[in-house]
């Protein structure tokens, strides 16, 4: 009797193992490895990325042992390069020009632009001695924020021919400049007459500003080089979709959006979208939500990006940029010590061709 019971137990265990292995193999078959993952080295401390260009060059910052934040530039050929003490984020264009903010000789935070050879130029400010560059396009036009002599904060636009000039007042706490594309169109959020935290588009070619349509009030927004605005839109049935909007063509619906997110999304010219997705947990008494970063591709649909990281990094992963080749860069935190690392997800070409 005992032998028979043992046989039954062993059979059940083997069947369970077989189902588990089969499920894993099926999952792997259905979800091919689409990315090659690289963990970037560090300057000596926590490493956090802020932007990437189409050549795979990554910029960001590392917190050193003394607490200072140093900017870095990384590529496969040269590795990590220390760019000095940093204040704010960095951006990089496809020619390797970098913009951001560092401390000048007087200790003031100043927006700068740096050429591929390392020569640096300060962009100036709007009167209070401080400025922060946020985004740079391939025409070496930069946008950022600066304070006037009276302490008021403004978005600025800079190019060599005209220098720095004011765009719009940033009066609200959450007001900011987001990006500038290669057509010279600037995206930001500012308090307008109609409502606070309104998305605006400003055209550097004619100096005219446009208020974007009334999308769902969320920080989810971006702008690609085809001058298409990415955002969330709620239709008459109260359904929320991720959409692209252009003044000349109106709304183009991409996909139905579920859950919630407060983090910005990103979009490239191939209409690939990266965003954070937070779905309510089935275990409601824990009061938790399931959070992951997702790539939505027009041909493949949703792709879970967290699964490409080592398990110990997955829970805290976030994405900061996607380039025109579909490369993705982001960061993650591990352990009680708060170790932070930068991850580069490079599409495996042959897997995407299938």
Secondary structure, DSSP 8 states (H G I E B T S, - for coil): -HHHHHHHHHHHHHHHHHHHHHHHHHHHHHS---EEEEE---SSSEEEEEEE-TT--EEEEEE-TTS-EEEEEEETTTEEEEEEE--S--EE-TTS-EEEEEE-TTS-EEEEEE-TTS-EEE---SEEEEEEEEEE-TT--EEEEEEETTS-EEEEEEETTTEEEEEEE--STT-EEEEE-TTSEEEEEE--SS-SSEEEEEETTTTEEEE-----SSS--EE-TT--EEEEEE-TT--EEEEEEETTTEEEEEEE--SB--S--EE-TT--EEEEEEEE-S-GGG--EEEEEEEEETTTEEEESGGGS-HHHHTT-EEEEE-TT--EEEEEEETTTTEEEEEEEEE-HHHH--
